[in-house]
């Protein structure tokens, strides 16, 4: 799970299954909505620039 800030604040969930990476973007304002879904081959890095990552302070 990674949170980013660009035009909106959203969270990206990344899953690796077989030879693919699945990314689901969820806006923090409405966790019942999927903002985007991207599928990549493991031989390719995700190519989308999500903006600044928001690191949570522990």
Buried (B, 14 or more C-beta within 10 A) or exposed (E): EBBBEEEEEBBBEEEEEEEEBEBBBBBEEEEEEEBEEBEBEEEEEEEEEBEEEEEEEE
